[in-house]
Amino acid sequence: WVAVIRPGRVLFEISGVEENLAREALELAMHKLPIKTVFVKKELV
């Protein structure tokens, strides 16, 4: 899949783990990052 990421943005892609574990890990990391963060989930149709 393709994601358009504007300059100055960072994308972390996590695969191979359950969603709740990925969310927990990213939430812990979000508190340490000096930027606004958003969790985005790709839905398979």
C-alpha distance matrix in Angstrom:
0.0 3.8 6.8 10.2 12.7 16.3 18.9 20.6 17.8 16.6 13.4 14.1 11.6 13.7 13.4 16.3 18.6 19.6 18.4 22.0 22.3 19.2 20.5 24.0 23.0 21.0 24.0 26.4 24.5 24.2 28.0 28.3 26.0 27.9 25.1 23.9 21.0 18.8 17.0 13.7 12.5 9.4 11.3 10.9 13.0
3.8 0.0 3.8 6.6 9.4 12.8 15.5 17.5 15.0 14.4 11.8 13.4 11.9 14.8 15.4 18.7 20.7 21.8 20.2 23.5 23.8 20.3 21.3 24.7 23.5 21.1 23.9 26.3 24.0 23.4 27.1 27.3 24.6 26.0 23.1 22.0 19.6 17.7 16.6 13.5 13.3 10.9 13.3 13.7 15.7
6.8 3.8 0.0 3.8 6.1 9.6 12.6 14.3 11.6 11.3 9.0 11.4 10.8 14.1 15.5 19.2 20.5 21.4 19.3 22.2 22.6 19.0 19.4 22.8 21.6 18.8 21.3 23.8 21.5 20.4 24.1 24.3 21.4 22.6 19.6 18.4 16.2 14.4 13.9 11.1 11.9 10.4 13.4 14.8 17.0
10.2 6.6 3.8 0.0 3.8 6.5 9.7 12.1 10.0 11.0 10.0 13.1 13.5 17.0 18.9 22.6 23.8 24.7 22.4 25.0 25.4 21.7 21.7 24.9 23.7 20.6 22.8 25.2 22.6 21.1 24.6 24.7 21.4 22.0 18.8 17.8 16.3 15.1 15.5 13.1 14.6 13.6 16.6 18.2 20.0
12.7 9.4 6.1 3.8 0.0 3.8 6.6 8.4 6.3 7.6 7.6 11.2 12.6 16.3 18.8 22.6 23.5 24.5 22.1 24.4 24.4 20.6 20.5 23.4 21.9 18.6 20.7 22.8 19.9 18.4 21.7 21.5 18.1 18.5 15.4 14.9 13.7 13.3 14.3 12.8 15.1 14.9 18.3 20.3 22.6
16.3 12.8 9.6 6.5 3.8 0.0 3.8 6.3 5.8 8.7 10.1 13.9 15.9 19.5 22.3 26.0 26.8 27.7 25.2 27.2 27.2 23.4 23.0 25.6 24.1 20.6 22.3 24.3 21.3 19.4 22.4 22.0 18.3 17.9 14.8 14.6 14.4 14.6 16.5 15.4 18.1 18.3 21.6 23.8 25.8
18.9 15.5 12.6 9.7 6.6 3.8 0.0 3.8 5.6 8.5 11.0 14.6 17.0 20.7 23.7 27.4 28.1 29.4 27.1 28.8 28.4 24.7 24.4 26.6 24.7 21.3 23.1 24.5 21.1 19.5 22.2 21.2 17.4 16.7 14.2 14.9 15.3 16.3 18.4 18.0 20.8 21.2 24.7 26.8 29.1
20.6 17.5 14.3 12.1 8.4 6.3 3.8 0.0 3.8 6.9 10.2 13.5 16.6 20.0 23.3 26.9 27.2 28.4 26.0 27.4 26.8 23.1 22.6 24.4 22.5 19.1 20.5 21.6 18.3 16.5 18.9 17.8 14.0 13.0 10.7 12.0 12.8 14.6 17.0 17.3 20.5 21.6 25.2 27.7 30.2
17.8 15.0 11.6 10.0 6.3 5.8 5.6 3.8 0.0 3.8 6.8 10.2 13.2 16.5 19.8 23.5 23.7 24.7 22.3 23.7 23.3 19.6 19.1 21.2 19.4 15.9 17.5 19.0 15.8 14.0 16.9 16.2 12.6 12.5 9.6 10.1 9.9 11.2 13.4 13.6 16.7 17.9 21.5 24.1 26.8
16.6 14.4 11.3 11.0 7.6 8.7 8.5 6.9 3.8 0.0 3.8 6.7 9.9 13.1 16.6 20.1 20.4 21.7 19.6 21.1 20.2 16.5 16.5 18.4 16.3 13.0 15.3 16.5 13.1 12.1 15.3 14.4 11.1 12.1 9.9 10.6 9.3 10.6 11.9 12.4 15.2 16.4 20.2 22.6 25.6
13.4 11.8 9.0 10.0 7.6 10.1 11.0 10.2 6.8 3.8 0.0 3.8 6.4 9.8 13.1 16.7 17.2 18.5 16.5 18.4 17.7 13.9 14.3 16.7 14.7 11.6 14.4 16.0 13.1 12.4 16.1 15.7 12.9 14.7 12.3 12.3 9.9 9.9 10.0 9.8 12.0 13.0 16.8 19.1 22.2
14.1 13.4 11.4 13.1 11.2 13.9 14.6 13.5 10.2 6.7 3.8 0.0 3.8 6.5 10.1 13.5 13.7 15.4 13.8 15.6 14.4 10.7 11.7 13.9 11.5 9.0 12.3 13.7 10.9 11.3 14.9 14.6 12.5 15.2 13.5 13.5 10.5 10.5 9.5 9.8 11.3 12.6 16.3 18.5 21.9
11.6 11.9 10.8 13.5 12.6 15.9 17.0 16.6 13.2 9.9 6.4 3.8 0.0 3.8 6.7 10.4 11.2 13.1 11.8 14.4 13.4 9.7 11.6 14.1 12.1 10.4 13.9 15.5 13.4 14.0 17.7 17.7 16.0 18.8 17.1 16.6 13.3 12.3 10.3 9.6 9.8 10.3 13.8 15.5 19.1
13.7 14.8 14.1 17.0 16.3 19.5 20.7 20.0 16.5 13.1 9.8 6.5 3.8 0.0 3.8 7.0 7.5 9.6 9.1 11.6 10.2 6.9 9.7 11.9 10.0 9.4 13.0 14.3 13.0 14.3 17.7 17.9 17.1 20.3 19.0 18.4 14.9 13.8 11.0 10.8 10.1 11.0 13.9 15.3 19.1
13.4 15.4 15.5 18.9 18.8 22.3 23.7 23.3 19.8 16.6 13.1 10.1 6.7 3.8 0.0 3.8 5.7 8.2 8.8 11.9 10.6 8.3 11.5 13.8 12.3 12.5 15.9 17.2 16.3 17.8 21.1 21.4 20.8 24.1 22.7 22.0 18.4 16.8 13.7 12.9 11.1 11.0 13.2 13.7 17.5
16.3 18.7 19.2 22.6 22.6 26.0 27.4 26.9 23.5 20.1 16.7 13.5 10.4 7.0 3.8 0.0 3.8 7.0 9.2 11.9 10.3 9.3 12.9 14.4 13.3 14.4 17.6 18.5 18.1 20.1 23.0 23.4 23.3 26.7 25.7 25.0 21.4 19.9 16.5 16.0 13.8 13.8 15.1 15.2 18.8
18.6 20.7 20.5 23.8 23.5 26.8 28.1 27.2 23.7 20.4 17.2 13.7 11.2 7.5 5.7 3.8 0.0 3.8 6.4 8.4 6.6 6.5 10.0 11.1 10.5 12.2 14.9 15.8 16.2 18.1 20.8 21.5 21.8 25.4 24.5 23.6 20.0 18.5 15.0 15.2 13.2 14.1 15.3 16.1 19.6
19.6 21.8 21.4 24.7 24.5 27.7 29.4 28.4 24.7 21.7 18.5 15.4 13.1 9.6 8.2 7.0 3.8 0.0 3.8 5.6 5.4 6.4 8.8 10.1 10.9 12.4 14.3 15.8 16.8 18.2 20.7 22.1 22.6 26.0 24.9 23.5 19.8 17.9 14.2 14.4 12.1 13.4 14.0 15.1 18.4
18.4 20.2 19.3 22.4 22.1 25.2 27.1 26.0 22.3 19.6 16.5 13.8 11.8 9.1 8.8 9.2 6.4 3.8 0.0 3.8 5.5 5.1 6.1 8.5 9.9 10.4 12.0 14.3 15.2 15.9 18.6 20.4 20.5 23.7 22.3 20.5 16.8 14.5 10.8 11.1 9.0 11.0 11.8 13.8 17.0
22.0 23.5 22.2 25.0 24.4 27.2 28.8 27.4 23.7 21.1 18.4 15.6 14.4 11.6 11.9 11.9 8.4 5.6 3.8 0.0 3.8 5.5 5.1 6.1 8.6 9.9 10.4 12.4 14.3 15.0 17.0 19.2 19.9 23.1 22.1 20.3 16.9 15.0 11.6 12.9 11.6 14.2 15.0 17.2 20.2
22.3 23.8 22.6 25.4 24.4 27.2 28.4 26.8 23.3 20.2 17.7 14.4 13.4 10.2 10.6 10.3 6.6 5.4 5.5 3.8 0.0 3.8 5.4 5.1 6.2 8.6 9.8 10.8 12.4 14.1 16.1 17.6 18.6 22.1 21.6 20.4 17.0 15.8 12.7 14.3 13.4 15.8 17.2 19.1 22.4
19.2 20.3 19.0 21.7 20.6 23.4 24.7 23.1 19.6 16.5 13.9 10.7 9.7 6.9 8.3 9.3 6.5 6.4 5.1 5.5 3.8 0.0 3.8 5.5 5.2 6.1 8.5 10.0 10.6 11.9 14.6 15.9 16.2 19.7 18.8 17.7 14.1 12.9 9.8 11.2 10.6 13.1 15.1 17.3 20.8
20.5 21.3 19.4 21.7 20.5 23.0 24.4 22.6 19.1 16.5 14.3 11.7 11.6 9.7 11.5 12.9 10.0 8.8 6.1 5.1 5.4 3.8 0.0 3.8 5.5 5.2 5.9 8.6 9.8 10.1 12.5 14.6 15.0 18.1 17.0 15.4 12.0 10.5 7.6 9.9 10.1 13.3 15.2 18.0 21.3
24.0 24.7 22.8 24.9 23.4 25.6 26.6 24.4 21.2 18.4 16.7 13.9 14.1 11.9 13.8 14.4 11.1 10.1 8.5 6.1 5.1 5.5 3.8 0.0 3.8 5.5 5.2 6.3 8.7 9.9 11.3 13.4 14.7 18.0 17.7 16.5 13.5 13.0 10.7 13.5 13.8 17.1 18.9 21.5 24.8
23.0 23.5 21.6 23.7 21.9 24.1 24.7 22.5 19.4 16.3 14.7 11.5 12.1 10.0 12.3 13.3 10.5 10.9 9.9 8.6 6.2 5.2 5.5 3.8 0.0 3.8 5.5 5.3 6.4 8.7 10.5 11.5 12.8 16.4 16.4 16.0 13.0 13.1 11.2 13.9 14.5 17.4 19.8 22.2 25.7
21.0 21.1 18.8 20.6 18.6 20.6 21.3 19.1 15.9 13.0 11.6 9.0 10.4 9.4 12.5 14.4 12.2 12.4 10.4 9.9 8.6 6.1 5.2 5.5 3.8 0.0 3.8 5.4 4.9 5.9 8.8 10.0 10.2 13.7 13.1 12.4 9.3 9.5 8.0 11.0 12.4 15.5 18.3 21.1 24.5
24.0 23.9 21.3 22.8 20.7 22.3 23.1 20.5 17.5 15.3 14.4 12.3 13.9 13.0 15.9 17.6 14.9 14.3 12.0 10.4 9.8 8.5 5.9 5.2 5.5 3.8 0.0 3.8 5.4 5.0 6.7 9.2 10.1 13.1 12.7 11.6 9.1 9.5 8.7 12.4 14.1 17.6 20.0 23.1 26.3
26.4 26.3 23.8 25.2 22.8 24.3 24.5 21.6 19.0 16.5 16.0 13.7 15.5 14.3 17.2 18.5 15.8 15.8 14.3 12.4 10.8 10.0 8.6 6.3 5.3 5.4 3.8 0.0 3.8 5.6 5.7 7.3 9.5 12.8 13.5 13.4 11.4 12.7 12.2 15.7 17.4 20.7 23.2 26.1 29.4
24.5 24.0 21.5 22.6 19.9 21.3 21.1 18.3 15.8 13.1 13.1 10.9 13.4 13.0 16.3 18.1 16.2 16.8 15.2 14.3 12.4 10.6 9.8 8.7 6.4 4.9 5.4 3.8 0.0 3.8 5.4 5.4 6.5 10.2 10.9 11.5 9.6 11.6 11.6 14.9 16.9 19.9 22.9 25.8 29.2
24.2 23.4 20.4 21.1 18.4 19.4 19.5 16.5 14.0 12.1 12.4 11.3 14.0 14.3 17.8 20.1 18.1 18.2 15.9 15.0 14.1 11.9 10.1 9.9 8.7 5.9 5.0 5.6 3.8 0.0 3.8 5.4 5.2 8.2 8.1 8.0 6.3 8.7 9.7 13.3 15.9 19.2 22.2 25.3 28.5
28.0 27.1 24.1 24.6 21.7 22.4 22.2 18.9 16.9 15.3 16.1 14.9 17.7 17.7 21.1 23.0 20.8 20.7 18.6 17.0 16.1 14.6 12.5 11.3 10.5 8.8 6.7 5.7 5.4 3.8 0.0 3.8 5.7 7.9 9.1 9.5 9.1 11.7 13.0 16.7 19.3 22.7 25.6 28.8 31.9
28.3 27.3 24.3 24.7 21.5 22.0 21.2 17.8 16.2 14.4 15.7 14.6 17.7 17.9 21.4 23.4 21.5 22.1 20.4 19.2 17.6 15.9 14.6 13.4 11.5 10.0 9.2 7.3 5.4 5.4 3.8 0.0 3.8 6.5 8.8 10.6 10.6 13.7 15.0 18.5 21.1 24.2 27.3 30.3 33.6
26.0 24.6 21.4 21.4 18.1 18.3 17.4 14.0 12.6 11.1 12.9 12.5 16.0 17.1 20.8 23.3 21.8 22.6 20.5 19.9 18.6 16.2 15.0 14.7 12.8 10.2 10.1 9.5 6.5 5.2 5.7 3.8 0.0 3.8 5.5 7.9 8.2 11.7 13.6 16.7 19.7 22.6 25.9 28.9 32.2
27.9 26.0 22.6 22.0 18.5 17.9 16.7 13.0 12.5 12.1 14.7 15.2 18.8 20.3 24.1 26.7 25.4 26.0 23.7 23.1 22.1 19.7 18.1 18.0 16.4 13.7 13.1 12.8 10.2 8.2 7.9 6.5 3.8 0.0 3.8 7.1 9.1 12.9 15.6 18.5 21.9 24.7 28.1 31.2 34.3
25.1 23.1 19.6 18.8 15.4 14.8 14.2 10.7 9.6 9.9 12.3 13.5 17.1 19.0 22.7 25.7 24.5 24.9 22.3 22.1 21.6 18.8 17.0 17.7 16.4 13.1 12.7 13.5 10.9 8.1 9.1 8.8 5.5 3.8 0.0 3.8 6.2 10.0 13.1 15.6 19.2 21.9 25.2 28.5 31.3
23.9 22.0 18.4 17.8 14.9 14.6 14.9 12.0 10.1 10.6 12.3 13.5 16.6 18.4 22.0 25.0 23.6 23.5 20.5 20.3 20.4 17.7 15.4 16.5 16.0 12.4 11.6 13.4 11.5 8.0 9.5 10.6 7.9 7.1 3.8 0.0 3.8 7.0 10.5 13.1 16.8 19.7 22.8 26.2 28.8
21.0 19.6 16.2 16.3 13.7 14.4 15.3 12.8 9.9 9.3 9.9 10.5 13.3 14.9 18.4 21.4 20.0 19.8 16.8 16.9 17.0 14.1 12.0 13.5 13.0 9.3 9.1 11.4 9.6 6.3 9.1 10.6 8.2 9.1 6.2 3.8 0.0 3.8 6.9 9.7 13.3 16.3 19.4 22.8 25.6
18.8 17.7 14.4 15.1 13.3 14.6 16.3 14.6 11.2 10.6 9.9 10.5 12.3 13.8 16.8 19.9 18.5 17.9 14.5 15.0 15.8 12.9 10.5 13.0 13.1 9.5 9.5 12.7 11.6 8.7 11.7 13.7 11.7 12.9 10.0 7.0 3.8 0.0 3.8 6.3 9.9 13.0 15.9 19.4 22.1
17.0 16.6 13.9 15.5 14.3 16.5 18.4 17.0 13.4 11.9 10.0 9.5 10.3 11.0 13.7 16.5 15.0 14.2 10.8 11.6 12.7 9.8 7.6 10.7 11.2 8.0 8.7 12.2 11.6 9.7 13.0 15.0 13.6 15.6 13.1 10.5 6.9 3.8 0.0 3.8 6.7 10.2 12.9 16.4 19.2
13.7 13.5 11.1 13.1 12.8 15.4 18.0 17.3 13.6 12.4 9.8 9.8 9.6 10.8 12.9 16.0 15.2 14.4 11.1 12.9 14.3 11.2 9.9 13.5 13.9 11.0 12.4 15.7 14.9 13.3 16.7 18.5 16.7 18.5 15.6 13.1 9.7 6.3 3.8 0.0 3.8 6.8 9.7 13.1 15.9
12.5 13.3 11.9 14.6 15.1 18.1 20.8 20.5 16.7 15.2 12.0 11.3 9.8 10.1 11.1 13.8 13.2 12.1 9.0 11.6 13.4 10.6 10.1 13.8 14.5 12.4 14.1 17.4 16.9 15.9 19.3 21.1 19.7 21.9 19.2 16.8 13.3 9.9 6.7 3.8 0.0 3.8 6.3 9.7 12.7
9.4 10.9 10.4 13.6 14.9 18.3 21.2 21.6 17.9 16.4 13.0 12.6 10.3 11.0 11.0 13.8 14.1 13.4 11.0 14.2 15.8 13.1 13.3 17.1 17.4 15.5 17.6 20.7 19.9 19.2 22.7 24.2 22.6 24.7 21.9 19.7 16.3 13.0 10.2 6.8 3.8 0.0 3.8 6.6 9.7
11.3 13.3 13.4 16.6 18.3 21.6 24.7 25.2 21.5 20.2 16.8 16.3 13.8 13.9 13.2 15.1 15.3 14.0 11.8 15.0 17.2 15.1 15.2 18.9 19.8 18.3 20.0 23.2 22.9 22.2 25.6 27.3 25.9 28.1 25.2 22.8 19.4 15.9 12.9 9.7 6.3 3.8 0.0 3.8 6.4
10.9 13.7 14.8 18.2 20.3 23.8 26.8 27.7 24.1 22.6 19.1 18.5 15.5 15.3 13.7 15.2 16.1 15.1 13.8 17.2 19.1 17.3 18.0 21.5 22.2 21.1 23.1 26.1 25.8 25.3 28.8 30.3 28.9 31.2 28.5 26.2 22.8 19.4 16.4 13.1 9.7 6.6 3.8 0.0 3.8
13.0 15.7 17.0 20.0 22.6 25.8 29.1 30.2 26.8 25.6 22.2 21.9 19.1 19.1 17.5 18.8 19.6 18.4 17.0 20.2 22.4 20.8 21.3 24.8 25.7 24.5 26.3 29.4 29.2 28.5 31.9 33.6 32.2 34.3 31.3 28.8 25.6 22.1 19.2 15.9 12.7 9.7 6.4 3.8 0.0
